[in-house]
Amino acid sequence: MKLDKEKLSRVFKAVDLPNGRQVVLIEAPTDGSWPKEECYSNIFCIDASGEVVWQVKAGAPKFDSDSFVSMNLKGNEMNASRFFGSEFRIDLATGIAEEVGWHK
């Protein structure tokens, strides 16, 4: 499955990985036009042809509108945070996110 044109047009940040893949943070709408699960699982890893390798698996957030708003790669470690401050470490092979902290 490839990311659809709407999601590709909403890429907020993209991080290139050494294996030719890219992790993208999609700006989720706040108007209720997307299912909640799509809004709070808004980080994808795609390959060079645009095929989805994984979609982040972080579990349901504490608040309905708590989508991911930032991410960064330091060495081999991907970190991301949600709007209300939960911080995660994302496994780059699987997309599984582990909550590791909180900030505000």
C-alpha positions in Angstrom: 0.0 0.0 0.0 1.2 3.5 -0.9 0.4 6.7 1.0 -2.5 8.4 -0.8 -2.1 11.8 -2.3 -3.8 13.6 0.5 -1.4 12.2 3.1 1.6 12.9 0.9 0.4 16.5 0.5 0.3 16.8 4.4 3.9 15.7 5.1 5.1 18.0 7.8 8.6 16.5 8.3 10.6 13.8 6.5 13.7 12.0 7.8 15.9 10.0 5.4 17.2 6.7 6.6 20.5 5.1 5.4 18.7 2.2 3.8 16.8 4.3 1.3 13.7 4.5 3.4 12.1 7.6 4.7 10.1 8.3 7.9 7.4 10.9 7.4 5.3 12.8 9.9 1.9 13.6 8.5 0.1 16.7 9.7 -3.2 15.3 10.9 -6.4 17.4 10.5 -8.2 18.6 13.6 -11.6 18.9 11.9 -12.7 15.3 12.4 -12.4 14.5 8.7 -10.0 11.5 9.4 -10.7 8.6 11.7 -9.1 9.1 15.2 -6.8 6.2 14.7 -5.3 7.8 11.6 -4.8 11.1 13.4 -2.8 9.6 16.3 -0.9 7.1 14.2 0.4 9.8 11.8 4.0 8.6 11.4 4.9 6.3 8.5 8.0 4.6 7.1 8.0 4.4 3.3 10.5 2.8 0.9 12.0 4.5 -2.2 8.9 3.7 -4.3 6.5 5.1 -1.7 5.3 1.8 -0.4 4.4 1.9 3.3 6.8 -0.3 5.3 5.1 0.5 8.6 2.7 2.9 10.4 3.7 3.8 13.9 2.2 1.6 16.6 1.9 3.7 19.8 -1.4 2.8 21.2 -4.3 5.1 21.9 -3.3 8.5 23.4 -4.8 9.9 26.6 -6.7 12.6 24.6 -8.5 12.2 21.2 -6.7 14.9 19.4 -3.2 13.9 20.6 -1.4 13.3 17.3 2.3 13.3 16.8 3.7 16.8 16.2 7.5 16.3 16.1 10.1 13.6 15.5 13.9 13.5 15.1 16.6 11.0 14.4 19.7 11.0 16.5 22.1 8.3 15.3 20.0 5.2 15.0 17.3 6.4 17.5 14.0 7.9 16.3 12.2 10.0 18.9 8.8 11.6 18.6 6.3 13.5 20.7 2.6 14.0 20.7 0.8 17.3 21.1 0.0 16.9 24.8 3.7 16.0 25.6 4.1 12.3 25.6 7.5 11.3 24.3 8.3 8.0 22.4 11.2 6.0 21.1 10.3 4.4 17.8 11.8 1.1 16.6 12.9 1.9 13.0 12.5 -1.7 11.9 8.9 -2.2 13.1 7.4 1.2 13.9 6.6 0.1 17.5 6.7 3.1 19.7 7.6 2.9 23.4 6.5 5.8 25.7 9.7 7.0 27.4 8.7 10.3 28.9 6.7 13.5 29.0 7.3 17.2 28.6 5.4 20.4 28.3 
